[in-house]
Amino acid sequence: MTIGQSAAHGAARGRYEAWTPARGTEIIADHLALEGPALPIMHAMQEAFGYVPQDAVPLIADALNLSRAEVHGTMTFYHDFRHEPAGKHVVKVCVAEACQAAGGHATSAKISEALNCGYGDTRPDGQVTLEPIYCLGLCACAPSAMVDGRLMGRLDDEAIEEIAAEVRQ
Amino acid sequence: MTARIYVPGDAGAVALGADKVAKAFADAFARRGLDIQIVRNGSRGMFWLEPLVEVVTPFGRRVGYGPVKPSDVETLLDGGMLDGQGGPLSLGNVEKIPFFAKQERFTFKRVGLTDPVSLDDYLAYGGYKGLQRAIELGGPSTVEEVFQSGLRGRGGAGFPTGIKWRTVAATPPQQKYIVCNADEGDSGTFADRMIMEGDPFQLIEGMTIAGLAVGATKGYVYCRSEYPHAIAAMNKAVLAARKAGYLGSRVAGSDYDFDMEIRQGAGAYVCGEETSLLESLEGRRGLVRAKPPLPAHKGLFGRPTVINNVISLASVPFILAEGAKAYADVGFGRSRGTMPIQLAGNVKYGGLYEIAFGVTLGELVDDVGGGTFTGRPVKAVQVGGPLGAYFPTGLFDTPFDYEEFAKRDGLIGHGGIVVFDDTAEMAKMARFAMEFCAVESCGKCTPCRIGSTRGVETLDKVIAGVDRERNLAIVEDLCHTMKLGSLCALGGFTPYPVMSALTHFPEDFGRGSPLSIAAE
C-alpha cells in the first residue's frame, strides 16, 4: 500500500473546478444521506473548488433547513475553510510548542523571508499562501511543515531552500 | 511467500523521507528483477532512526537499518541487506534497542510490526481476540471487564472509562453512539496518529467492543484534518473490516450490529473538547456545551454517547483479550495499565515510549530521551500539551501519574512531553499559551474569550518591563478567573502553563532570583 501518495491531498494545483451552482447542488446532494452533513459538504466544496464559495452558503442552508447565518457561522468558525482560493502553493508551518522548542521560531521566520510572504497571507503574484499551523503531530522530528500536502520534518536551511524552489515553480 | 521489507508509512517517517526511500527500493528491486513486497508499516516510534527500514531474512530474522536515505539503498542492497548483513546503518533486531526493549507495549504491540491495513496481519498477530471474548461475555460483563481494568480516559481528563460505559449502558435501548475523539491537537503528542496510521484495526475493534458493550450500533471517529495519513489509513481499514464482516450487521457472526465512519475536523483545536466535538460532528460551530447533561445521557444528536480518546478505545482489545487483571496489574496508584508517552521537542531520542505509570519525569527525559538534541541543559519540560504545566528539572522526581502531577499543579494530559533547553524564554512561552487560547477559544464563555486576549496584552507589558509587578498581579488574577470561571479545559487550563512558568521561572519575568524548588 502507499499511504504516502494517496493522502497528499491538494498537491496538484490548478486541478480545481470553477464554481457553478449546479455543481454545488450536486456536491450537497452527494452528502445528504449522512448524519450531520455540514462539515463533509464544506470539505467536499473546498476539495472541488479550492475554497468554500460564498454562493454555496444559501444552497447549503436551503438543503439542510438551516438559516444562512448558521451556515455562515459554521463555515467561518473553522480555520480550514477558505473564503477565497489559496495561492498556487500552500505552505503550512507548525508554530506550536514542540516545534518552538526545536528552534521553530527561527525556522518559521526564515521560511517567511525565503518565500517573501507573511503568515496568513497569499503573495500578490498568487504563487504561495503561507499559513501557521498548530501541530502536525510530527513533534519528535520538529520543526515541521506541510508543503502542498507533503510533510517535512527537521527543517533546516537546505529544506527551506527546497520549499522556496518548489514555490518558484 | 514473497519476501518483505518494511518502510514505514507513518507520517513522521514520511516527513523524514520514507516515501522517497520506499520509491528508491521499488526502483532498485525492479532494476534487479527482485520480487519483494514493500510494506508500509507503522513506526516503531524511534524517530531519530527514521526512516527505519526492516528486512525479513530468508531465515525469518527481522533486521533493521536506519536512518536510511534514498542514496543508501544501492549500497545497502550490495552489502547483503536482504540477508540481514551488517553495515554502518544496521541496527540488528530493533526490538533489542534499549529504547524499545524497556517498554511495556500493550496498546502499541503491533504498531511497526505489521502491515497496518492488512486484516490478515492483524488477525495473525492476535487481532479480534478481544471482540471474540466480548461476544462470549455479552454487554454487561464486557462493561465490567473494562471497569475492572482501571482504564482511565487517555485524552487527558483521566475519567474512568468503565464508568462512562456503565452510564451509557444503563440508558434505555435507543439509538446510541460511540464517538472516538481523534482530534489530537496538543503539541507534543502523536500517539493517536501513530495508532491510526500503524494499527487502525485495533481502534476499530475497540469501538466495536464499546458498541457491543453499551448497545450502540454506530460509531464515528472525529479525526483532525492535520492528519491526512491517519484518515486515509482508517478509511482503508474500515472498508476492509466491513468487507470481512467485522463491521456491519451481525458483526463477526454475532447477534450484534455495529458500523462506523471517519469524519474529518476542520482545524479547530477546541473541537478536542468532547462537547465541542459533538457540536462539530452535528455540523455546527464547535461551541462548548455546558454539562450536565453529560454526553453519556445526551450526546451526539441528543442520544446517549460514549466519547473516548483513541488510546482509551485502542486499549480495550488488549483488556478483553488478556483480561482486566493483566492490564490492572501494572501501573501506579490509581493510574492502572500503561501510558504511551511521547517525547518531543528538543530531545535527543524523541518518539513513542509506552510504559506502565509510575516512571519518573526525570527518567523519561534524561535516561530515555537522552536530554536535548542541542546538547544544552534542559530548562523546562511542558507535560500534557498547550494546557499543561512547565516543570523545571527540580520536579523531575515526579512519577508519571494523574494524581502525582495534579499535586504539583500539573497534568499528564495526553502524555506528551516537550523538552526545552536553556535558551527557552518562559515569559514568551506564557504569552504563547495565552495567545493560543485567544486564537482557539470557541468564544462561548467570557473568561476564556476575553481573559486570553487580556492575558496576551498584559504579558506583553510584562515582557516590555512596563509596571511589571502590577501587571503580573493582573496576570495572576486573570489566571484565577479563567481557571475557575471557564466552561471547559481550554480556558480553564491555560493558566497551567502561564502560572507554572511564572512560579518556576520568575527570573524570566524579571522577578528576582529563582524560587527554591527544594523548599516545596
Interface residues (C-beta under 8 A of the other chain):
Chain A: M1 T2 I3 G4 Q5 S6 A7 A8 H9 L34 E35 G36 P37 A38 L39 P40 M42 H43 L64 E70 G73 T74 F77 Y78 H79 D80 F81 C94 A96 E97 A98 C99 Q100 A101 A102 G103 I133 Y134 C135 L136 G137 L138 C139 A140 C141 A142 S144 M146 G149 L151 M152 G153 R154
Chain B: G9 A11 G12 V14 A15 L16 A18 D19 A22 V39 R40 F47 W48 E50 D115 P116 V117 E184 G185 D186 S187 G188 T189 F190 R193 E197 S225 E226 Y227 P228 H229 I231 A232 A233 K236 E261 R263 Q264 G265 A266 G267 A268 Y269 S280 L281 E282 G283 R284 R285 G286 F301 Q342 L343 A344 G345 N346 V347 G350 G351 L352 F373 Q382 P386 G416 V418 V419 F420 D421 A424 M429 F432 F436 V439 E440 C442
